Amino acid sequence: MTSRAPHHPSLRVACVLGLVHAAASAYWAAGGSWLVETVGQWAVDWRQESPGSAALVLTLVAAVKAAGALVPLAVESGHLPGRRWWRAASSAGAAVLVLYGTANTVGAWVGLAGLVDPSGPQDDAALWGHAVLWDPLFACWGVTLALGLRATRHATPEGPRGVASPRPASRAARARPR
């Protein structure tokens, strides 16, 4: 594998945001309870009623989030083969993160504003958690990941001075008279 130029700042920020999400899931999987009520009462109840299954699922969720955060950096560093495939998967993930995060953020704010009549009691802690923390974090992760992927779409392996060289010209462009 070849090493690529230093990571684009947006990819680094996306990685940090994803790892924050992963750390919260890992913390809850290990039995921590800080901020779990901001996910929803269902999460509090699930951890109390089925701690083993909750820990297992949360561990898997943390692993998927961590992989989603780290894979784009590994690909751009040249540490994972199949750059095109991983970038496509990361681009799809970025789109899902932006759409999911934005939709749930807006939905939480709609609930907090009282614009919908909930069928049951309103979970204010969860609405606030989704309005200002978890879902905006998903959306920001997706946006920064998309920006980083866009900025590095033409990156090639390091040149002799350690700087990413521009994409080589196509055969057609090289064949044109100048």
N, C-alpha and C positions, 0 to 999 in steps of 0.2 A: 504494500500500500504506500502511496505517496502522501506526504504531509502537505497540507494546504496552508494558505496564508492565515494569519490570525483571524479569529471569528469576528463577524460583524457584531457591533454593539447590540443590535436588536435581537440577534440570536442569543446573546448572553443574557439579556434582560428576560427574554422568553423562558430561558432555562431556569432562571431564578424564580420566576413566577410559578412555573410548573412544579419546581421542587418545593415551594412553599405549600402548594396544594397537596403534593405527595406527603410532605412532612405531617400535615394535619391528619391525613388519613392514617399514616403509620402511628402517630401518637394515639389516636383513638383505638386503633387495632391493639396497641399495647396496654390499653385500659385507661388511658387518660380521658378526662371528661371536660376540660376547659373548652368552651365554645361549642360543644356538641349540640347544645340546645339551639344554636343559631342555624343548624341544619334542619331541625324540625323535631317535634316531640316524638314522632315515629322513630327517629334515630336513637333518642334517649331510651324509649321503651324497648326497642330491638336489642340494644346492648345489655339491658337489664334482664330481658326474658331469654335471650339466646346468646350469651356472651361468646361461646365458642364459634358459632356460625358468623356472628358479627365480626369477630377478630379475623377469621379466615377471609371473609369477603373484603374487609377493609385492608387487609394485607395485600390482597390481589389488586385492589383499586390503587393502593399506594404504589405498587410495582408498575402498573400500567402508566400512572401519571409520571413516575420517575423516568420510565423509558421514553415517554412522549417528550419529556423535557430534555433528556440527554442525547437521544438519537440524532437530532439535527446537528448538534455540535460534533458528535462523533463522525457523522457523514462528511461534514465540511472539513474536518481534520484529516480525512482520508482513512479513518480507522474502520470503516464499514464498507464492504463492497456493495455494489448495486446502488450507486448514488441516485440514479434516475428514479428507481423504484422507491427508495426511502424518501426522496424529496416529494414524490407524488403522494405518498402516504402522509407525510408531514403537512403538505398543503391541504389535503382533505381534513386532517385533524385540526388545522388552523381554522378552516371554514366552519367545522362543527363547533369548535370552541367559541368563535365569534357569535354564531347564530344562537347557540344554546345559552351562552352567558348573557347576551343582549336580551333575548326573549325573556329569560327568567328574571333579569334585573328589572325590566319594564313591568313584568307581571307582578313582581314584589312591590314595586312602587305604586302600581294600580291598586293592589290590595291595601297598602298602607294609607293611600289617599281615600279609601272607602268608596271607590268607584264601582266595586262589585260587591254583591251581597254573598258572603260565604255561606255554604250549606250547613256548616257547623261553627264551632267557636274558632275565632281567628287566632292563629299562633303568631303573636307579635314578635317574639324573639326570632323565630324562623324568618319572618318577613324582613326584619331588619338585617339579619345575617345574609339573606339572599339579595337584598337591595343594595347594601353597602360593602359587603365583603366577598362572599364566595362567588357569586355570579359575575360581578364586575372583574374579579380576579381571573375568572375563566375568559371573559371577553378580552381583557388586556393581554393575557397570555396568547390568545389567538391572534390578536392584531400585531403584537410584536413578533410573533413567529412568522406571520405572513410577510411583514416588512423585511425581516431578516432573510427569508427565503427569496423574496424578490430581489433584494440587494445582492445576493450571492448566486443568482441563477446562471451567470456566465463565468463564474470563478473556475479557474483551471489550476492544476498543481503548481506549486511554487516554482518561480523562475529562479535564476541563479542568485538573485539577491534577496530571496525570501519574500518577494512581493508577488501577489497573484497577478499573472499576466492576463491581458484581455483575451477574450475568446478568439481562437485563430479564425482567419477569414475562410469562408467556404471556398471550395474548388472553383466555383463560378466566379467569385469575386477575385480570386488570385489570377484567373485566366484573362480577365478583362484588361485591355490595354490602358495604361495610365497616362 
